[in-house]
Amino acid sequence: MKTTLQRVSLPPHRRVLITSDIHGHADGLRAILKKARFTQDDILIIVGDLVEKGPQSLETIRLAMELQKEYTAYVLMGNVDLWRWEYLQSDDPAQQREMRDYSLRAMEWWGGSLLHEMCAEIGVSLQADTDIEALFPAIRRHFAKEIAYLSNLPTILETEKYIFVHGGIPHERLDELVGTDAFPLLKFDDFYHSGLSFQKYVIVGHWPAVLYSPSFPDFRPLIDRQRRVVFLDGACGVKYEGQLNLLILPDGQSEDFQLVTWDHLPVLKALDAQAGSPPQEATYIRWSDRWVTIARRGEEMSDVMYHGKRIAVPTQYLGRENGRDYCRDATDYVLPVSPGDELLLILQCSHGCFVKKDSIAGWYYGKYEMKTEVESI
């Protein structure tokens, strides 16, 4: 697919709401828009990746289509959206089998996949031996509108002060990018460490901002005002503890970002005070640098060596890949907590509770009481 560019003017006195990486969480998108009090007077921008890694991919596409009909809304292409479109319209049996097999795994991991949801709607049970030769033509006939919608999503959106793109851009000469291969702009891994700076703010999703946190998992958007780049992805669906991030601008000429978030995690009320550990002394193992040496394996907690430091991690976070041991995102950071604080529960064990407070993950060792789950629709 070739790069396309859409230029729009953001009128004054209208709020601009910006989110990305919904990843099949239509309920989460509805909830965060409700939390932000989204109205017809607002402008919504979704910076790609509507589908996969969640249980409501088909519903999310249809919700995006509905939002664009009823509101001033702009939706961009993400690398996963492009990937799904390419496979859905492909006649290559190898690609069709790959999508089928991925979808079966996705059901186990995330409780749904776009192909599985499409199959369910047309009365087909997706199995390892499903006849893909008949399936994909039937999918294309029944979901022609949704597939066409994905194919027409623009790559880049430019306004007076902002450039929106899912992965990243190598420069601001956008007209030179039009017609080139879109994929590198949609899957621009580790865009932060490219070191690029811009005149207009460039707002991207794709690579979860938490992977850029130096000492502990921080799921809030990373806003680099010096380089004028905003990293928006809250790892919704990609990580169990991920969240949807929504940035709000008072109008399209403003640089005053306000944050609204949505989580699916259950809520605790802290009963005890807890002093936090110094952030500069915390160790944070992230997926982009996940290799460890196991020093002691326990039933609930294990000790691993990570860049010369010994850190206790949940045993269930350990895995093995290509003959090497790894640990998914973990930290020894202890959160500062006051009685009455709301904490979002990620993991509970005899070691303590791994929680999020104000979008930052760490450990809490005090007493607590359970509250209701975070608002969802």
C-alpha positions as CSV (number, residue, x, y, z in Angstrom):
1,M,0.0,0.0,0.0
2,K,1.2,3.5,-0.9
3,T,1.5,6.4,1.5
4,T,-1.4,8.8,1.4
5,L,-1.6,12.3,3.1
6,Q,-4.7,14.1,4.3
7,R,-4.5,17.7,5.2
8,V,-7.2,19.3,7.4
9,S,-7.7,22.6,9.3
10,L,-8.6,22.4,12.9
11,P,-11.0,25.2,13.7
12,P,-10.5,27.2,16.9
13,H,-12.7,26.8,20.0
14,R,-13.2,23.0,19.4
15,R,-11.5,20.4,21.6
16,V,-9.3,17.9,19.8
17,L,-9.3,14.3,21.3
18,I,-6.4,12.0,20.2
19,T,-6.1,8.3,20.8
20,S,-4.4,5.3,19.2
21,D,-3.9,1.6,19.3
22,I,-7.5,0.6,20.3
23,H,-6.6,-3.0,19.4
24,G,-10.1,-4.5,19.4
25,H,-11.3,-2.8,22.6
26,A,-14.5,-1.1,21.3
27,D,-15.9,-1.0,24.9
28,G,-12.7,0.8,26.0
29,L,-13.0,3.4,23.2
30,R,-16.7,4.0,24.1
31,A,-15.7,4.3,27.8
32,I,-12.9,6.7,27.3
33,L,-14.9,9.0,25.0
34,K,-17.7,9.0,27.7
35,K,-15.1,9.8,30.4
36,A,-13.9,12.7,28.2
37,R,-17.4,13.9,27.6
38,F,-17.0,13.7,23.9
39,T,-19.7,15.7,22.0
40,Q,-20.5,16.8,18.5
41,D,-18.5,20.0,19.2
42,D,-15.3,18.0,19.5
43,I,-12.8,16.6,16.9
44,L,-11.6,13.0,17.3
45,I,-8.4,11.6,15.8
46,I,-7.5,7.9,16.1
47,V,-3.8,7.3,15.1
48,G,-4.2,3.7,13.8
49,D,-4.4,0.1,14.9
50,L,-8.1,-0.5,15.4
51,V,-7.9,-4.3,15.3
52,E,-6.4,-7.4,16.9
53,K,-5.0,-8.1,20.4
54,G,-8.5,-7.7,21.8
55,P,-11.9,-9.4,21.6
56,Q,-13.9,-6.7,19.6
57,S,-11.9,-6.1,16.4
58,L,-14.9,-6.2,14.0
59,E,-17.0,-4.0,16.4
60,T,-14.1,-1.5,16.7
61,I,-14.0,-1.1,12.9
62,R,-17.8,-0.5,12.8
63,L,-17.5,1.9,15.8
64,A,-14.9,3.9,13.9
65,M,-17.1,4.0,10.8
66,E,-20.0,5.2,12.9
67,L,-17.9,7.9,14.6
68,Q,-16.8,9.2,11.3
69,K,-20.4,9.4,10.1
70,E,-21.8,11.1,13.1
71,Y,-18.9,13.2,14.4
72,T,-15.9,15.1,13.1
73,A,-13.5,12.2,13.3
74,Y,-10.3,11.2,11.5
75,V,-9.0,7.6,11.6
76,L,-5.5,6.7,10.3
77,M,-4.1,3.4,9.1
78,G,-2.0,1.3,11.6
79,N,0.4,-1.4,10.7
80,V,-1.9,-4.1,12.1
81,D,-4.8,-2.6,10.2
82,L,-2.8,-2.8,7.0
83,W,-1.7,-6.4,7.8
84,R,-5.3,-7.5,8.3
85,W,-6.5,-5.8,5.1
86,E,-3.7,-7.3,3.0
87,Y,-4.5,-10.8,4.3
88,L,-8.3,-10.5,3.9
89,Q,-8.1,-9.5,0.3
90,S,-5.3,-12.0,-0.5
91,D,-5.9,-15.1,-2.7
92,D,-2.6,-16.6,-1.5
93,P,-3.4,-19.8,0.3
94,A,-0.3,-19.5,2.4
95,Q,-1.3,-16.0,3.7
96,Q,-4.9,-17.3,4.3
97,R,-3.6,-20.2,6.4
98,E,-1.3,-17.9,8.3
99,M,-4.2,-15.6,9.1
100,R,-6.3,-18.6,10.2
101,D,-3.6,-20.0,12.4
102,Y,-2.9,-16.6,13.9
103,S,-6.6,-16.1,14.7
104,L,-6.8,-19.5,16.5
105,R,-3.8,-18.5,18.7
106,A,-5.3,-15.0,19.2
107,M,-8.5,-16.6,20.6
108,E,-6.3,-18.2,23.4
109,W,-4.3,-15.1,24.0
110,W,-6.8,-12.2,23.7
111,G,-10.3,-13.8,23.5
112,G,-10.9,-12.9,19.9
113,S,-9.5,-12.0,16.5
114,L,-10.9,-10.2,13.5
115,L,-11.2,-13.3,11.4
116,H,-12.8,-15.3,14.2
117,E,-15.4,-12.6,14.8
118,M,-16.2,-12.4,11.0
119,C,-16.5,-16.2,10.9
120,A,-18.9,-16.2,13.9
121,E,-21.1,-13.6,12.2
122,I,-21.5,-15.7,9.0
123,G,-22.0,-18.9,11.0
124,V,-18.7,-20.5,10.4
125,S,-16.8,-22.2,13.2
126,L,-13.1,-21.3,12.7
127,Q,-11.0,-24.4,13.2
128,A,-7.6,-25.7,12.2
129,D,-9.2,-27.6,9.3
130,T,-11.6,-24.9,8.2
131,D,-11.9,-24.8,4.4
132,I,-10.1,-21.5,3.6
133,E,-10.7,-21.8,-0.1
134,A,-14.4,-21.2,0.5
135,L,-14.0,-19.1,3.6
136,F,-12.1,-16.0,2.3
137,P,-14.4,-15.3,-0.7
138,A,-17.4,-15.5,1.7
139,I,-15.7,-13.1,4.1
140,R,-14.9,-10.6,1.3
141,R,-18.5,-10.7,0.1
142,H,-20.1,-10.3,3.6
143,F,-17.7,-7.7,4.9
144,A,-17.0,-5.7,1.7
145,K,-17.8,-2.4,3.5
146,E,-15.5,-3.0,6.4
147,I,-12.6,-4.3,4.2
148,A,-13.0,-1.3,1.9
149,Y,-13.0,1.0,5.0
150,L,-9.6,-0.3,6.1
151,S,-8.1,0.0,2.6
152,N,-9.1,3.7,2.5
153,L,-7.6,4.8,5.8
154,P,-5.0,7.5,5.2
155,T,-1.3,7.1,6.3
156,I,-0.6,10.7,7.5
157,L,-2.9,13.5,8.8
158,E,-1.4,17.0,8.8
159,T,-2.9,20.1,10.5
160,E,-1.6,23.6,11.2
161,K,0.5,22.5,14.1
162,Y,0.4,18.7,14.1
163,I,1.4,15.7,12.1
164,F,-0.3,12.4,13.0
165,V,1.1,9.0,11.8
166,H,1.0,5.6,13.3
167,G,4.7,4.7,13.4
168,G,6.8,7.7,12.5
169,I,8.2,9.8,9.7
170,P,11.8,10.3,8.6
171,H,11.3,14.0,7.9
172,E,8.6,16.7,7.5
173,R,8.7,16.9,3.7
174,L,5.5,15.0,3.6
175,D,4.8,15.5,-0.1
176,E,8.0,13.5,-0.8
177,L,6.5,10.6,1.2
178,V,3.3,10.4,-0.7
179,G,3.2,7.4,-3.0
180,T,6.1,5.6,-1.3
181,D,5.6,2.3,0.6
182,A,3.4,3.1,3.6
183,F,4.6,0.2,5.8
184,P,7.8,1.9,7.1
185,L,5.7,4.8,8.4
186,L,3.2,2.5,10.1
187,K,5.8,0.2,11.7
188,F,8.6,2.6,12.7
189,D,9.8,0.6,15.7
190,D,11.6,2.5,18.5
191,F,10.9,5.8,16.9
192,Y,12.0,7.7,20.1
193,H,15.5,6.5,19.8
194,S,15.7,7.7,16.1
195,G,16.6,11.0,17.7
196,L,14.5,12.9,15.1
197,S,13.2,16.4,15.9
198,F,10.5,18.3,14.1
199,Q,9.0,21.8,13.6
200,K,5.4,20.6,14.0
201,Y,4.5,18.2,16.7
202,V,4.5,14.6,15.4
203,I,2.1,12.3,17.3
204,V,2.5,8.6,16.9
205,G,1.3,5.3,18.4
206,H,2.6,1.8,17.5
207,W,5.5,1.4,20.0
208,P,4.1,1.4,23.6
209,A,5.4,4.5,25.4
210,V,6.0,2.3,28.5
211,L,9.0,0.8,26.7
212,Y,10.7,4.1,26.8
213,S,10.4,4.5,30.6
214,P,13.9,4.5,32.2
215,S,13.2,3.0,35.7
216,F,9.7,1.7,36.0
217,P,6.7,1.0,33.8
218,D,5.0,4.3,33.0
219,F,2.0,3.9,30.7
220,R,1.3,7.6,30.2
221,P,2.1,9.2,26.8
222,L,5.7,10.4,26.5
223,I,5.7,14.1,25.4
224,D,9.0,15.3,24.3
225,R,8.5,19.1,23.9
226,Q,12.1,19.8,22.8
227,R,12.0,17.4,19.9
228,R,8.2,18.0,19.4
229,V,7.3,14.3,19.4
230,V,4.4,12.6,21.3
231,F,4.3,8.9,21.9
232,L,0.7,8.0,22.6
233,D,0.4,4.2,22.8
234,G,-0.7,2.9,26.2
235,A,-0.2,-0.8,25.3
236,C,-3.9,-1.5,25.4
237,G,-4.3,-5.2,24.5
238,V,-0.5,-5.6,23.9
239,K,0.1,-6.0,27.6
240,Y,-2.4,-7.2,30.2
241,E,-1.7,-4.1,32.3
242,G,-2.0,-1.8,29.3
243,Q,-4.4,1.1,29.0
244,L,-6.0,3.4,26.5
245,N,-4.6,6.9,26.4
246,L,-6.6,9.9,25.2
247,L,-4.9,13.3,24.9
248,I,-7.2,16.3,24.8
249,L,-6.2,19.7,23.4
250,P,-8.5,22.7,24.1
251,D,-8.2,23.5,20.4
252,G,-6.1,22.5,17.4
253,Q,-3.7,25.5,17.9
254,S,-2.9,24.6,21.6
255,E,0.0,22.7,23.0
256,D,-1.7,22.1,26.3
257,F,-2.1,18.4,26.5
258,Q,-4.5,16.9,29.1
259,L,-4.7,13.1,29.6
260,V,-7.7,10.8,30.1
261,T,-7.1,7.0,30.5
262,W,-9.1,3.8,30.5
263,D,-8.2,0.5,32.2
264,H,-9.9,-2.8,32.5
265,L,-8.2,-3.7,35.8
266,P,-10.0,-4.2,39.1
267,V,-9.6,-1.5,41.7
268,L,-8.1,-1.7,45.2
269,K,-8.4,1.0,47.9
270,A,-5.1,1.2,49.8
271,L,-5.5,1.2,53.6
272,D,-1.8,1.6,54.5
273,A,0.8,4.2,53.8
274,Q,3.9,3.1,51.9
275,A,7.1,5.0,51.1
276,G,8.2,4.6,47.6
277,S,11.6,3.5,46.5
278,P,13.9,6.0,44.8
279,P,13.1,5.8,41.1
280,Q,16.8,6.0,40.1
281,E,17.5,2.8,42.0
282,A,14.7,0.8,40.5
283,T,15.2,-1.9,37.9
284,Y,12.8,-2.3,35.0
285,I,12.9,-5.2,32.6
286,R,11.0,-4.3,29.5
287,W,10.1,-6.4,26.4
288,S,12.5,-4.7,24.1
289,D,15.4,-5.7,26.5
290,R,14.0,-8.8,28.1
291,W,16.8,-11.4,28.4
292,V,17.7,-12.6,31.9
293,T,19.7,-15.3,33.7
294,I,17.6,-17.2,36.3
295,A,19.4,-17.3,39.6
296,R,16.6,-19.0,41.6
297,R,13.3,-20.3,40.4
298,G,10.5,-20.3,43.0
299,E,6.8,-21.2,42.9
300,E,5.5,-17.6,42.9
301,M,8.6,-15.4,42.7
302,S,12.0,-16.0,41.2
303,D,15.3,-14.2,41.2
304,V,16.9,-13.2,38.0
305,M,20.1,-11.4,37.0
306,Y,19.5,-8.5,34.7
307,H,22.4,-6.2,33.6
308,G,24.4,-7.2,36.7
309,K,21.5,-6.6,39.2
310,R,19.5,-9.3,41.0
311,I,15.8,-8.7,40.9
312,A,12.8,-10.7,42.2
313,V,10.1,-11.2,39.5
314,P,6.9,-13.2,39.3
315,T,7.7,-16.7,38.1
316,Q,4.8,-16.6,35.6
317,Y,6.5,-13.7,33.9
318,L,9.5,-16.0,32.9
319,G,9.7,-17.7,29.5
320,R,12.2,-19.2,27.1
321,E,12.8,-18.3,23.5
322,N,15.4,-19.6,21.1
323,G,17.3,-21.2,24.0
324,R,17.4,-18.0,26.1
325,D,15.5,-17.1,29.3
326,Y,13.4,-13.9,29.2
327,C,11.1,-12.0,31.6
328,R,8.2,-10.0,30.4
329,D,7.8,-6.4,31.8
330,A,8.7,-6.5,35.5
331,T,10.2,-4.1,38.1
332,D,11.3,-3.9,41.7
333,Y,10.0,-0.4,42.0
334,V,7.9,0.3,45.1
335,L,5.1,2.8,44.6
336,P,4.6,5.7,47.1
337,V,1.0,5.1,48.4
338,S,-1.2,6.9,50.9
339,P,-4.3,5.5,52.6
340,G,-7.3,5.9,50.3
341,D,-5.3,5.8,47.1
342,E,-6.9,3.9,44.2
343,L,-4.7,1.1,42.9
344,L,-5.3,-1.0,39.8
345,L,-4.5,-4.6,40.4
346,I,-2.2,-6.3,37.9
347,L,-1.0,-9.3,40.0
348,Q,-1.6,-10.5,43.5
349,C,0.7,-13.0,45.3
350,S,2.2,-13.6,48.7
351,H,5.0,-11.3,47.8
352,G,2.6,-8.4,47.5
353,C,0.4,-6.7,44.9
354,F,1.8,-5.6,41.6
355,V,-0.4,-2.6,40.8
356,K,-0.8,0.7,38.8
357,K,-1.2,4.1,40.4
358,D,-1.7,7.0,38.2
359,S,-0.6,4.9,35.2
360,I,2.7,3.9,36.8
361,A,3.2,0.2,37.8
362,G,5.0,-1.0,40.9
363,W,4.6,-3.0,44.1
364,Y,2.4,-2.3,47.1
365,Y,2.8,-4.3,50.3
366,G,0.1,-2.9,52.5
367,K,-3.5,-3.8,53.4
368,Y,-6.3,-3.0,51.0
369,E,-9.9,-3.5,50.2
370,M,-11.4,-4.4,46.8
371,K,-13.6,-1.9,45.0
372,T,-15.6,-2.2,41.8
373,E,-13.9,-2.6,38.4
374,V,-13.0,0.4,36.4
375,E,-16.0,1.8,34.5
376,S,-16.6,0.0,31.3
377,I,-19.5,0.0,28.9
